[in-house]
């Protein structure tokens, strides 16, 4: 379940944050395939190109909170994103 994509982000987080801080990334395999201003935009554009479950949408911020975020459909379509440790 997207372990490769998550590990890619963790391994490259420092570099990615320098380049894309505050953006939302679409990651497939070990490659950033899209950079967007919002989670909704990232999702909408990724779904035009890729099958569900074949990409990861990742907020590009510092620290472990960046990859321990839970995004609900409410948050995806307009509400605030909340962080929760797993």
Residue pairs with C-beta under 8 A, 6 or more apart in sequence:
1 53
2 53
2 55
2 56
4 29
4 30
5 27
5 28
5 29
5 30
5 55
5 56
5 58
6 56
6 67
8 27
8 29
8 30
8 31
9 16
9 25
9 27
9 56
9 58
9 66
9 67
10 67
13 62
13 66
13 67
16 25
16 32
16 60
17 60
17 61
17 62
17 66
20 32
20 35
20 60
21 60
21 61
21 62
22 60
22 61
23 35
23 36
23 37
23 60
24 35
24 36
24 37
24 38
24 39
24 41
24 42
24 57
24 58
24 59
24 60
25 32
25 34
25 35
25 36
25 42
25 57
25 58
25 59
25 60
26 32
26 33
26 34
26 35
26 36
26 42
26 45
26 46
26 50
26 55
26 56
26 57
26 58
27 33
27 55
27 56
27 58
28 50
28 54
28 55
28 56
33 46
33 49
33 50
33 55
34 42
34 45
34 46
35 60
36 42
36 45
39 57
39 59
39 71
39 75
39 76
39 81
40 76
40 77
40 78
42 57
43 57
43 76
46 55
46 57
57 71
58 66
58 67
59 66
59 69
59 81
60 66
65 83
68 83
68 84
68 85
68 86
69 81
69 82
69 83
69 84
70 82
70 83
70 84
71 81
72 79
75 81
75 82
